[in-house]
Every structure is written in structure tokens, then in C-alpha cells.
Amino acid sequence: MLDFQDLPTDHGAYVLHLSLAQPQLICIGRLGLQQFSVGDYVYSGSARGAGGLRARVNRHLRGSGIRHWHIDYLCAVAQVQDVFYTVTDNLLECLWSQAVARLPQAFIPVPRFGSSDCQSGCKAHLVALTLGFNLASIQTTLSFDGTISLVQLGRS
């Protein structure tokens, strides 16, 4: 099991870059059965509870346990490749998901995924990326308002 004790325990915002090696039909809570294609996905979230970024990201990396958020269902079958994060009390997940969704190689695979309580007009906090996307373009997109750290997980 992956465990990242070096992540800060402060509040913050994070983005998970996940990949699916096989198509998956997944029941995503109240969103119901959803088809996910092989490929790359980016999920934007915030960590404002006890343990901050370290606790929230490690929970997602485990990919098991009680499924509370939409992303928990996807993390159970997808591999987290990278984690982008920043320490902040600002709510950046909506800004980030909207910015990533504007990239030319991005599309929304499941409307309202991760954003069912969003007040910012997000179509979703999960964005799918077509083949040929550049990881550096994601980091650049997220960096418009400060320093972004990157942890690469799925690389050998």
C-alpha cells in the first residue's frame, strides 16, 4: 500500500492524476452505473479536515474502505499516477477543475462527478484526458495562483 508521510498535514487543495488500464463499469453512489474508458483522468479536491492533505490523499491512495466520495469508487479500480498539491486555505478545487476542463485534450466523462454540492458552476471535478496530453500542461494549468508540488507515484 502506498503511504506518503511527507505530505503536509495542513489544509490544501490537490489533484489526482489517475489511469485506467481497462474499461470499467462502476456504480458511483447516487450517480449510478457509469462507464469509464481506458485512459487518464484528473480529479480536483480539497483537504480541509483533520490531517489535511496527508490524510486525504493517503485515503484516496488506499482505494479501499468505506466509499464516501465519488472519487473513492474510481480509486478502487484506477491507479493514481501523480498527485499535485498546494497548502492553502483557499478553495481551489473548482478553479482547478474548470481550468483543466478548458484544456484542448480534456472532456467531462461523468457530469456532476465530485461536484454534486458545487456552488461554482462546475460540470464535474473529474476530467478525462485524451491520448497525447502533457503532464507539464496540467502542472502549468494549476500553477496560475501559486506554487504547486508534484508527487509522482505510478512511474517505474
C-alpha angles and dihedrals in degrees: 000000000000115000125175112198091167092071112102122257089220125109114269152133126268142184124209119207106205133180133203118207094190134030111265135199105206132179103227104195112262091354087071127205113357130181117226120193126216108275148067129321134186122207123191120206145155131233111208102142134087112311092022120211095352094056096043098045093044089051089055092045091056089060091197140085130057112353107228104153130042090248090060090069093052094043089058090067106020129073117238105227102176140005122209116191146162132193108241144129089219117104101240102157094093094045090048097046091048091048093050091046089058093060112112093240095048134098137166109253098184120021114231093012104156093352106075090121096037117134095188099075096255114165088209141330090230118079126184120216126212122229115287098037115150118232090211090060089059092051091047091049092052095044097070093105106033147318118335122197122207129208113189112208112161098052121109 
